[in-house]
Amino acid sequence: MVTVAEPAQAEAPSRSKRARLVAFLRSRRLFVIAFTLGAALRIIAMLGYRPAMWFNDSYEYVSVALHPRPHPIRPDGYGFWLLALKPFHSFALVVFTQHLMGLATAVLIYVLLRRKFGLPDWGATLAAVPVLFDAYQIQLESLIMSDTMFTLLIVGLVTLVLWHRRMSWRVGVAVGLLLALTALTRSIGLPILAVVVVFLLIKRTGWRTILAMVTACAVPVVAYMGWFASAQGQFALTQSDGLILYMRTAKFADCKKIKPDLRREQELIPLCINPAIARSQFSQLYLWYNGEGEVLHRWGGNKFDRALNDAAGAFARRAILAQPGDYLAAVAGDLLRSFRWDRPVFPDALTYAQYQFDSKGVSAKDPDLLQKSPPTWNSYQGTVDRDMVAYEQGRASTHAYWPWATIMERYQRVVYMPGLVLGLALLVGAAGAIARWRKLGGPELLPWVASAALVVAPAATAEFDYRYLLPALPLAFLSAAIAFHQGVRWPRRAAAGPTSEPVSEPVS
């Protein structure tokens, strides 16, 4: 005989699950709200700009996805991601995955700070704010560009290292593979290997773990470099480092001070810039533009060949040694620009505009008036516009739609993280590391050094660009949050309950 009590017993487990879920969400109330709002902003961006937004570099990534090859200018990691998504023929899907990457980056920061460092809900949420709400972060996720993937990889890498107080060799392998993916997405990721190795040495990590990490990183990177050598004749990740460093120095290099030898260094002479021509205020002119001040077009054809890259690199190093004051002044100028409160147009209006949500002319009467057609530049085996159509199997020009595009354009005017805030976060992280100088810095040291490197490296080797700051922001806020945690102890609940959260011992 069935009793009356049985239905209630059957419903008890489901009620218990609901209660645990409600308790779980309540204990993370602020982050759940912030995450939901951040996701909503990304949906609005996708509705406003379809199928995707474009930067000048985007077209080369698409070309690699259509015709896989080691690209001479940048590693192919992101191009392979586009290749993996190619069967779906949807740039909108690519953008969707990048928005997921942005949200995942925020989740990693929050979980690490809550579970490993015991920060309260509001503190861990605050550290994730730049990723969730910065309008330029959301716009960068809307671009067909590698930066969002790079940010997720490097935050994931730092999270994995800080999560394990004592790393096993298996964790070392996982860290090494993440390092390899980071380096193959953007070449600036490879020096982060040295940062992680030094950090692990400071923390007295066993040599087996470090060896496993370095080996796991080296295998895919060396394999890629071997593939690059088979195609380009040079064992390297790229064939552009010398040219980009030349770009950095061209705005001040003076051959009267460099004094290249007319007999032994003839290849450097054509790289000298006519002193009668006024120097440009931004360095990119000397590599990417065929203007009066640019000299690399004298070679004709493809600039990015091995001989020119080697000569340009040699010229740049000579310029730095001959004019160290001018070089340091150029780097310092870019670093100061990185920490400004405002956001002036730089390096030029065309580049600056590619980081903006634009809805000019779009209205309720003409909800799809703004259209940005792809350029007709030559590409690897065709033209840019045809490559985009081939990948999408349809139109790929950006269309802006009212009212969503207008919402994002107005949002971007006021909601973004000024460079000064990045500088303050770095100062807090540095203060925390200095306060723990007896242990050669605390756990905040790793994200701080990685963030600082991402700010300094472009200024030292290329030129300032606003998008280079965005991967540094979450790491700077992570470092600042950990440093702040070292000096503040939050009260813990006296009794464990369904809403209590276990806190692991912080990494020392």
N, C-alpha and C positions, 0 to 999 in steps of 0.2 A: 504494500500500500504506500502510495506517495504521500509524504507529509507536506504540510504547508511551509515548513522551514526550508525545504530544498531550493526553491527559486532564489531565496535570499543568499543561500550559501553559494550558488552559482554566480551571483552578481558580485559577490565580495571581492574576488580577485580583480575584476575589471575596475571596480571603484578604487581599489588600492593602487592600481596602475595610474588611474587618473589623478589620484591624490599625489602620488610621487611626481608625476609630470608637472602638476600645478606648483608643487613645492620647488621643483627644479627650476622652473621658469621664474618664480617669485624671487628666488635667491640671486637671480641674474637679471632682474627686472630692467635695469638701465641699459644693459647691453642688448637685451632682446628688443627694446624700443629703438635703440640706435641702429642695430642691424636691420630692423624692418624698414626704418626710414632710409637707410643707405641703399637697400635693395630697391625701394620705391623710386628713388632718384635714378637708379640705373635703368629701370623699366621706362621711365619718362625719357631718358636719353635715347634708348633704343627706338621708342616710338617717334621721337623727334628727328632722328637722323638715320636714314635707311639707304642701303643696307649697312654701311660703315662709313667712317671718316678716313681721310688719307693724308699722309705726310710724304715728302719726297722720297724717303727711304723705303716706303711701303712697297713701291713697285718692284724693287729688287727682291724683296722677300717673296712676292708672288711669282717672280720669274724663277727663283730657286725651286719653288714648289712645283712649277710646271716642267722645269728642266733641271733636275737635281745635279748639282756640281759644287765643288768647293768655291765659294765666292771670294774674290780677291780682296774685298773691302771689309767684310764682317763675317763672323762665323755663321754656320747654317742652322743652329739649333732652332730658332724660331721658324725658319723656312721649312724645316722638317715637321714642325707642328702644323703649319699650313698644309703640307703634303699629306699628313695623317687625316686632316679634315677635308681634303680635296674631294673624296667621293660624294660628299653631301652637297657640293657646289653651292655653298652659302657663306658669304662674308658675314651675314647677320649671325650665323652660328658661331663664327670665329669671335665676333664681338661678344656674344653671349658667354662663351667660355672665358673670355678675358674679364668680364664683369664677375663671373664666379671666382676667378683668381683673386680679384681685388677683395671680395668678401671673405675668401678663405684666408687671405693675409691678415685681415682684421681678427678673424677667429683665432689664428695661431697666436697673435700677440695677447689677446684676452686670456686664452686658456693657459698660456705659459705664466703670465703674471698672477693669475688666480691660483693655479694648482701648485706651482713651484715656488712662488715668492709671497703668497698669502695676501696680495693686495685685495682691498674690498671691491665690490662691484663697480663703484663709481671711479675708482682709481684705474682699474684695468680698462674700463670703457673709455676713459679720457685718453689713454695711450693709443687706442685704436681710432680715435676721432679723425686724424689726418687721412687715413686710408678710406674711411667710410664716407666722409663729407667733403673733402677738398674737391672743388669743381674741376680743377685741372687734372686731378687723379682720375675722376670719372671720364673726362674728355680723353685722357690718354688711353684708358681702357676701350674707348670707342674707335681709336685709331688702329689700323693694321700695322702694329709696331711691336717690337720685342720687349719693351720696357716693363709691361705689366707681368709678363712671365718671369722676367729677371727679378723683379721685386719679390714675387712669391717664392722663388727659389732661394734667394739669399736670406729672406726672413725664415723660411723653413729650415735652412741650414743652421742659422743661429739658434733657432728654437730647439733643434735636435741636439746641438752641442750643450746648451744650457739645461736641457731636460735631464740629462744623465750626469749625476754627480761623479760617478765613476764609469767611464766608458769601456765597454768590452770591445774586442776586435770586430765583432759583428756590427756594432754601432759605428765603429770607425769606417767600416766598408760602406755603410749607408751614407755617412757624412762625405766620404770621398766621392761617391757617385753623384751626390748633390752638388759637390764642388765642380765636378766635371760638367754636369748639365749647365751650371751657372756660367762656366767659362765658355762653353760652346754656344751659349745664348748671347752673351756679350763678353768680348775678350777681356774687359776690365775685371771680370770675375776670377780670372786665373791668379792674380796677385793675392786674392783673399785666402788662397791656400796657405801662403806664408803667414798671414795674420792668424789663421786658425792653428797652425802648427805652433807658433810662438805662444799663443794662449794656452794650448794644451801642455806645453813644456812648463809654463809658469805654474799650472795646476798639477804638475808632477804626474801627468798621465803616463802610463806604461809605454815602453817603446814598441811593443807589439801592436797596440792600438794605433799609434801614429804611423807605423810602417804600413799597416793594413789600409789606413785612410789615404796615405800618399799613393800607394799602389793602385787602389780602386779609382783614384782620380786620374792617375797617369795613363792607365790602360786605354780608356776611351779617347782621352785627349791626344795621346801619341798616335792612336789609330787614325784619328781625324787628320792629324798633321801629316801622316804618311799618305793618306788619300790626297791631301792638298799638294804634297810634293810630287805625286804622280801626275797631277794635272798642271801645276804651276811651276814645277822645277825648284821649289824651295820648301824646306822642312819648317813649316810655320803654321800659325793659325790664320794669319791674314798676310796680305802683301800691301798694306797701307800704313803701317806704323810710322815709317820714315816720312811719308808724305804728310801725314797728319801733324807730326812734330814740326815739319817744315812750315806748315800752315801757322802753327803757334808762334814761330820765330820770325816769319816773313814781315810782320808789321814793324819790326825794329832792326832786323839784320842789316848790317852795314859792311860791305865787302872791303872798305878801307880799313876797318878794324879786324875783320876776319883774316884778310890777306891770304887768300888761297894761292898755292904755288902754281904758277902758270905752266910749268912743265909736268909736274906730278899729279896735279889735281884739276886737270882740264875739265873734267865732268862737272865740277862745282861752279865754274865760271858762268854758264848760262842761267844758273839759279840766282845770280845777283840781280837785284831789282834796281832799276834806273833811279838814282838819287834825285833826279829832277822831278819825278812824279810824286805827288803828295800821297803819303801812306794812308791806307784805309783805317778807320777806327775799329773795324772788326776783322778778324783773321780769316774767316771763311772765304772771303773774296779771293784769297790766294790759292785756293784749291778747287772750289766748286764753281767759280765763275770765269768766263772767258772775257774778262774786261781788260782795260788798259793797264791796270796794275798787276794783273795776273800773268805769270811767266811760264807756267807749266804747259800751256797750250802750244808752246814753241816746239814741243816734241811731236805733236800731232798724234792722231789715233788714240789708243788707250793710255791714259795717264798711269794706270795702276799696273805697270809691269815691274819686273824685279829690278832691272838696272836703274830705272828712275827712282824707285822707292829707296834703293840703297844710297844713291847719290843724294837724294833729298834728306835722308836721315843723317848722312855724314855732314852735310851743310848745316843742318839744324844743330847738331852737337857742337860743331865749330862755333856757331853763332852764340850758343849758350856760354861756352867757355871764354869766348872773346868779349862778350857783353853780359856778364852775370847780373849787373845792376839793372839793365834794361829788361832782361828776362824776368827777374824777380818782381820788377814793377808791373809787368804784364800779368803775371800770376796773381800778385796782390790785388790788382784792379779787378780781376774776375772774382776773387774771393770776397772782396767787399761788395761786389754786385750780388753775390749769392745771399747776403744777409741784409738786404735792404727791406724796408717796410713796404715800399711801393713796388710796382711792377712795370717799369718803363719798357717801351718797345726796344727789343734787342734780340738778335744782332741786326736784323732788318725787318721791315714791316711785313714782307712776304713770309718769312719764317715765323714771326710772332703770330700772324693771322692763322697759321695752321694749328695753333694751340687753343683757338677760340671756338666756342659754340657761336654760330652765326645764324640769325634768322631774319636778316634784312629782306623786306619785301613780302614776307610770309604773313598772311592774315586769314581771317575767317572767310573772306571772299575768295582768296587765292591760297588755299591751304598747302599747296605744293608748288609754290612759285620759284623757290630757290633751288637751283640744280647746279651742282659742280661737276662738270664733265671731266673725265680723265684726260691727261695730256697725251699727245701723239708722239712722244719721244721714242727713239729707237731703244729696243731692249735686246736681250741675248739672242733671241731667234724670232724677232718680229718687232712689234711696237707695244707700248705700255697699254694703250686702250684695248688692243686685241688680247693681250695677256689677261686683263681683268675680265673681259667677256668670256674668255676660254675657261677661266677658273669658275666663274659664277654661272656659266651657261645662260647668260642673260645680261641685263643692264647692271652696271656696277657703279655708276655715277652716284654721288651723294645727293639725296633729296631731303630737304627739310620740311617738316610737317607742322602746321599750326594745330593746337596751341603748344604742343610739347616742346618744339624747338625754342619758342619764345620763353617758356618757363626756364629752360636750361640756360639760355643766354643771360637772362636777368639774374638767375641764381649765381652764375659765374662772376658777375660784377661785384658781388659782395662776400661770397663764401669761398674763401681759399686761404691757404696757410701762408702768411708772409714769410719772407726769408729771415726776418728778425726773430720770428718764433723758432725757426730751425736753429738759429744761432744760440738762443737761450736754452733750448733743449740740450744742445751739445755742451754748453757750459755746465748745466746741472749734472750731466753724465760725467764730465771731466772732474767736477768737484767730488762726486762719489768715488771715482777711481783714485783720486789723490788722497782722499780721506782714508783709504785702505791701502796706503802705500807700503805698509809693512808686509802685506801679502802680494805686493806688486799689482794692486788693483783687484777689485772684486769682479763678480760676474758681469757687471755693467761695462767692463772694459772691452769685451768682444764686440757687442753691438756698437759701442762708441767708436772704436777704431775702424770698424767696417763702414759706419756712416761717414766719419771724417774722410776716409779714403775715397768714398764715392763723391764727396764734395771737392776734394783737392785734386784728384787725378785728372778730371777734365780740364781744370784750370791750368795744370802743369803741362799737359801733353796735347791739348787741342784748343778748346775755347769754351767759355761759359755758355750753357744753354739751359733754359728753364726746366726742360724735361729731365735733365741729369740730376736735379735736386729731389725729384719725387721718390726714387728708391731710397734716398738717404733719410727721408722724413720718418718712416715707421721705425727704422733702426735707432734714430736719435731719440724718439719718444720712448722706445723700449728701454734704452739705456738710462734715460732720465727717470723713468718710473722705477727701475730697479734701484738706482742710486737714492731716490727719495725713500724707498722702502727700507733701506739700510738704517736710516735715522729715525724711522717711525715704526712703532709696534702697535698693531691694531688689536683691540680686545677680541678675544675669542669667546664663543658661546660656552656657557658653563656645562651644559648638557647636550649630548649628541641627540639629534632628532632627524626627521626625514629631510629637513632643509639644511642640515649641517654639511659642510664641505671639507673633506680631508685636505690638509695642507702639508705638502712634502717639505722636508728640510731644505732651506735655500742653498743654492750652490755657493760655496765659499771661494 
